[in-house]
Amino acid sequence: MIPSFFRILVIGRNTLVEAVRQKVLSVLLIFGLVLVGSSVYVSTIATPGLDAAGLFDEQIKFVKDFGCGAIGLFGFAIALLSTAQLIPQELQSRTVYTILAKPVRRAEFLLGKFLGVVLLLALAVTLMSLAFAASLYWQETVGLKYAQDVYDQHMPNWQNSPQLVSQYNHDIQDIVSKVQDPQLVEAILLLFAKLVMTAGIALLISTFATSSIFTIITTFMVYLIGHLEGVARDVWLARGAETSLWQSGLAGLISLLVPDLNSFTIVDEILAGNHVPWVHTLNLLGYAEVYLVVLLAVSIIIFDFREI
Amino acid sequence: MMSSTLPLSRRLRRAALVALLLGLWAPGKILWEQKIAHEQDFLRYHGVTMSRELRDQLGQGLTIGVLSGMRSVVADFIWAVNVTLAWEDEQWFRMSGLINLCTTLQPRAATFWDIGGWQLSWNASVAAAEDLKQPNALRRLRASRFWIEKGLEIYKRGIENNPQSWTLWAHTGLLYQQRLKDYRNAAYYYQKTSELPGAPVFYERFPALMYGLAGDDQAAYAAWKSLWERLTPEQREEKEHWKEKVESNIHRLEQKLSVPTEKRIFPK
């Protein structure tokens, strides 16, 4: 058991090193970092000249949305591109023969490769999250300075009025609580879980695909369908008179096979400032984990039987 | 040599194993997803269901964006680019449609409802009232009123979707107070505001002030009295914040309404 774990770890580490050396992934990561970092600028374009305290909500919403949007978008691209070429690249360069000739089981090889992608995603999401945190810090500094300026300019000697001091403290607290929202950790975790699930889907497809392009296109389609899985499930479970047999069958097939990725858009609610209980987040993370285990198990079965 | 060259028995075995695994997982998956969906419904996170109408409004590119889980970014993009442009060009009907689109995409983002309602009931209605292309003053007034009502509708729908957002309740109260001069409704919305977490403390005084503006001294007195009774002894001593404002109003109304001495809070 332990030697097997170490073999997976070694393959995972090598996969990560190989991935980091790839220019395409590095460029994607740099673009992601730039976009996350520029979210503050985007927010000021979005509300030109409207930096009054009342519109701070709008600006902070843009910073959060664009920051997490960029993490999701570039994370998706990194997950897709890095996973899609895992197996075809190994087959093409014939390194898979050298590895599998050693006492390495196919399952270990596959899990090691996937671990490498997960580590890569963790690295990318961490870096982009740090850039996101810096953007939020900047936005908070701007907001606090603006609030101070408004009070100083429009309400001279406001420090002498308990009511204005109380209002000022309330405004400051409001800004700080919106920026330093601990729920953002939940949002990042959910984004990461969704990216790992996407990588899992890509890995499964790549175990029987003959080219990376096929894996990329098919995974993208499954990703889109995954956001509509809830609709398919409702159609299938309702089985109304207006639903034909083949429609119901198709909806059922989608419901049974494709993950419900739309549930993860609850991240939007967190970013909009709504409270999402940790229990619900953990439920979603648990779902992602179990789904991933099934994906990996199916991938291992298919890869185990594959003639190389 | 690819998988297609595998012997039939191996292929069947592989297919049977995969089918078994998926067959075991599928019922649990459906039940789990249903549970998550119910939880999200309970938490009021309905999100958005892609309809033909919504797809037509969004266009192909933005529809793919929504389907890729970028709902909030798409809503922000429409808000930042299209709503701002419509506002600058004073295309109020277009802006109203775009505000509806953004709020449909993100019904739980209170800021869209808040600023959307403000755009229509203030900016659009003032522009309509001052529209010199319309020589008829009555028509200008009617157009202005039309946009106030549209803004009010946005605020009320926003409250339905975000009942815990004190800003929406407060700004609906402000709309009733300043744009419609309906002080009773303003008092109701300010009262609700003051009961919500995060609302500034001064909103507690607003219902009584609104009843005063409405000319209903009895209701104003009742509201001031109720507020005074809710205050802690420390708050009652806070001179500028509470004491002067609440005490002076109660004192004034007790005299004006000739409240019997034994029922007065401030008999002197």
Interface residues (C-beta under 8 A of the other chain):
Chain A: V42 I45 A46 T47 P48 L55 D57 E58 K61 F62 D65 F66 C68 G69 G72 L73 F76 S161 P162 Q163 S166 Q167 H170 D174 K194 F208 T210 Y223 L224 H227 L228 E229 G230 V231 R233 L237 S255 L256 L257 D260 L261 N262 S263 F264 T265 I266 D268 E269 L271 A272 G273 N274 V276 P277 H280 N283 L284 Y287 V290 Y291 V294 A297 V298 I301 I302 D304 F305 R306 E307 I308
Chain B: M1 M2 S3 T5 L6 R10 R11 R13 R14 L17 V18 L21 L22 W25 A26 G28 K29 I30 W32 E33 Q34 K35 I36 A37 E39 Q40 L43 Y45 G47 T49 M50 I64 L67 S68 G69 M70 R71 S72 V73 A75 D76 W79 A80 T84 Q106 R108 A109 A110 T111 D114 I115 N162 T167 G198 P200 V201 F202 E238 K239 E240 H241
